Amino acid sequence: IAARTAPTCRSISVTPASLKARKATRVRIRLTAGGRNLELAKVRLRGAGFAGTVRTDSQGRATLRIKPKRAGIMSVNAKSVAKCTRRVGVVAGATARQLTG
């Protein structure tokens, strides 16, 4: 029996890691696989009162301005090229950094 190599997990990077509800924020997304940029991939953002799609450029990057309606979790995925999903927290008021000590 020959061993199979696992398919490379394509990476989704999302900046910033958390958002504020009812505040417009620029979100940057980057798709890579094995050190290569994934160009022209369709990325879907959904949750926290927001749904939208965007395509990556030739460098595997996508930027969009979003304004989540409420607190919750927003998922970012690119099903056509990646099986991974990134989750971004959307907070109502103060961020977690402001709440810590």
C-alpha positions, 0 to 999 in steps of 0.5 A, spaced: 500 500 500 502 506 497 502 512 502 498 518 499 500 525 500 495 530 503 493 535 499 496 542 501 491 546 505 490 553 502 491 558 507 486 564 508 489 570 511 484 576 514 486 582 517 484 585 522 482 579 526 476 583 529 471 588 527 466 593 531 459 592 529 456 598 525 463 601 524 465 601 517 472 597 516 477 595 511 478 588 511 484 585 507 484 578 505 490 574 502 489 567 499 496 562 498 497 555 497 504 552 498 507 559 497 503 561 491 498 566 491 491 564 488 489 569 483 482 571 481 479 566 486 472 568 489 472 569 496 465 569 500 464 573 507 458 572 511 455 573 518 454 578 523 448 582 518 453 582 512 454 578 506 458 579 500 463 576 495 470 579 492 475 576 487 482 576 489 487 580 484 493 577 481 497 577 487 492 573 491 489 579 495 482 582 496 480 588 499 473 591 501 470 595 506 464 592 510 460 595 515 457 589 519 450 590 522 451 587 529 455 583 533 457 575 532 462 571 527 463 573 520 466 567 516 471 568 510 471 562 505 473 561 498 470 554 497 472 554 489 480 553 491 480 552 499 477 548 504 479 552 510 474 557 513 477 563 517 472 566 522 472 573 524 469 576 531 465 582 530 464 586 537 458 590 539 462 596 543 469 595 546 474 590 543 477 585 547 484 589 547 480 594 551 477 590 556 483 586 558 487 589 564 
